[in-house]
Amino acid sequence: MSVNASLTLHFLALCGSLRRVSSNLSLLRAALLLAPPGVDLRIAEPLDRLPHFNPDLDEPPYPEAITRWREEIAAADAVIICSPEYAFSLPGVLKNGLDWLVPSGELYEKPVAVITAAPNQRTPSQAQRHLLETLSAQQVRLVEEASVTVIFPRDGFDARGALTDPEAATHLRRALEALASAVRSTPRAP
């Protein structure tokens, strides 16, 4: 049985950047305006709220921030990750957040889209590669049709936060629609 098309889907977007003015965060805010009907898209709080991963802390009573983090990932029908590249890899804060999900398994077989914000033609391929390796180890269901690079100029957003480039907006909208379609066609566990 697949997910009922009339049910609202809950997507959680993770930003790998902690900058207040981040291309990645701006792209996720633009995605809020482009979410297809029936999709509730929410951007997660910044990941610096999580303590450094330490297996000694991963036993009851869990740190409150970790309990909330795991609950919000578990409650999402799909996860969108948008991250910059730092020193040819993904930011430590994002890796740390993902590490906290390994022992508890909230990302296991969860539909995931990796959306790359590219304010120019250069694509952060090393960060993407490392992120995909980490997600593979967690056995996510990567939705390839929803995993895209959106190229836009740094000042490519209007006052509402919408993308000003129609091609970039269409590309992002189609990625969100592909993710929704993939989630709706996923058989529900009994």
C-alpha atoms as one frame of an Amber mdcrd trajectory, in Angstrom:
protein
   0.000   0.000   0.000   1.455   3.370  -0.962   1.093   6.632   0.917  -2.333
   8.154   0.292  -2.044  11.065  -2.130  -4.470  13.117  -0.016  -2.309  12.921
   3.117  -0.025  15.816   3.922   3.641  14.890   3.620   6.107  16.291   6.136
   9.553  17.145   4.767  12.402  18.260   7.004  15.176  20.335   5.416  18.668
  20.309   6.939  21.096  23.120   6.263  24.769  22.210   6.569  25.745  25.863
   6.969  25.534  27.804  10.220  25.875  31.215   8.545  22.896  33.531   9.011
  23.293  34.657   5.400  23.955  31.372   3.645  23.236  30.433   0.038  22.151
  27.023   1.293  19.714  28.446   3.828  18.427  30.933   1.242  17.792  28.074
  -1.179  15.882  26.124   1.495  13.796  29.228   2.272  13.011  29.512  -1.438
  11.970  25.842  -1.364   9.382  26.722   1.296   7.657  28.892  -1.324   7.857
  26.171  -3.990   6.663  23.162  -2.000   3.989  21.293  -3.959   0.421  21.059
  -2.656   0.124  18.531   0.133   3.718  19.016   1.304   4.544  20.675   4.601
   8.212  21.661   4.389  10.043  22.804   7.507  13.656  23.855   7.963  15.333
  22.258  10.984  16.946  24.402  13.637  20.692  24.979  13.146  22.707  21.856
  13.856  25.080  23.505  16.306  22.479  22.768  19.008  23.716  19.162  19.071
  26.594  18.048  21.305  29.612  16.409  19.715  28.858  12.782  18.959  30.123
  10.537  21.718  28.950   6.923  22.092  29.215   7.353  25.870  26.369   9.892
  25.670  24.262   7.584  23.501  22.501   5.788  26.314  19.562   6.716  28.526
  19.021   9.323  29.650  19.890  10.801  26.248  20.761  14.485  25.968  17.510
  16.409  25.363  18.830  17.939  22.124  19.532  14.453  20.752  16.109  13.135
  21.714  14.428  16.084  19.931  16.753  15.683  16.899  15.949  12.005  16.512
  12.225  12.613  16.984  12.081  15.293  14.286  13.964  13.094  11.813  11.734
  10.110  12.634   8.577  12.203  12.181   9.592  13.410   8.699   8.316  11.558
   5.645  11.450  12.710   3.797  14.616  14.676   4.473  16.239  17.303   2.261
  19.899  18.122   2.848  21.473  21.285   1.472  25.100  21.838   2.419  28.154
  23.811   1.416  31.594  22.346   0.922  34.242  23.130   3.537  37.846  22.037
   2.926  36.712  19.600   0.204  34.193  17.850   2.464  30.927  18.383   4.270
  30.823  20.685   7.290  31.605  19.042  10.620  28.303  20.186  12.126  26.341
  18.266   9.465  28.478  15.145   9.833  28.007  15.340  13.592  24.220  15.554
  13.215  24.218  12.565  10.876  26.513  10.607  13.212  23.928  10.922  15.995
  21.416   9.115  13.753  23.597   6.069  13.061  23.011   4.114  16.296  19.280
   4.877  16.444  18.538   4.437  12.717  16.048   7.248  12.012  17.412   7.666
   8.479  17.260   3.947   7.626  15.320   3.648   4.321  14.044   7.228   4.722
  13.639   9.063   1.389  16.373  11.701   1.147  17.159  14.397  -1.415  20.529
  16.140  -1.609  20.092  19.620  -3.040  23.207  21.612  -3.779  23.177  25.401
  -3.796  25.613  26.660  -6.407  25.978  30.432  -6.667  28.146  29.795  -9.742
  28.968  26.945 -12.123  31.359  25.247  -9.666  29.691  22.267  -8.017  30.988
  21.125  -4.622  31.537  17.544  -5.768  33.793  16.475  -2.891  31.227  17.472
  -0.258  28.495  15.738  -2.228  30.586  12.595  -2.545  31.335  12.497   1.184
  27.710  13.220   2.058  26.493  10.446  -0.250  28.991   8.017   1.318  27.706
   8.892   4.791  24.094   8.532   3.688  24.877   5.216   1.999  26.309   3.901
   5.261  23.008   4.863   6.901  21.085   3.049   4.155  18.847   5.970   3.225
  16.663   5.800   0.155  18.346   8.458  -1.979  15.825   9.924  -4.402  18.045
  10.638  -7.402  15.373  12.600  -9.326  15.067  14.974  -6.353  18.824  15.346
  -5.798  19.840  18.334  -7.878  22.229  21.244  -8.141  20.470  24.608  -8.351
  22.645  27.312  -9.920  21.744  30.906  -9.093  23.569  34.203  -8.499  24.311
  35.154  -4.871  21.741  37.952  -5.103  19.240  35.652  -6.815  16.406  36.065
  -4.285  13.680  38.680  -4.045  12.385  40.344  -0.855  10.124  37.330  -0.103
  13.055  34.934  -0.465  11.900  33.515  -3.797  14.417  32.651  -6.498  14.500
  35.371  -9.132  15.786  33.060 -11.868  12.764  31.224 -13.324  14.937  28.323
 -14.535  16.427  27.807 -11.060  12.957  28.008  -9.474  11.579  25.445 -11.933
  14.525  23.129 -11.269  13.968  23.318  -7.493  10.180  22.930  -7.803  10.609
  19.797  -9.944  13.015  18.324  -7.379  10.458  18.856  -4.609   7.716  17.325
  -6.766   9.950  14.314  -7.490  10.562  13.819  -3.787   6.835  14.025  -3.015
   6.090  11.540  -5.796   8.749   9.138  -4.516   7.372   9.306  -0.984   3.795
   8.798  -2.145   4.782   5.740  -4.180   6.668   4.159  -1.270   4.846   1.200
   0.274   3.901   1.830   3.881   5.128  -0.617   6.486   2.242  -2.653   7.949
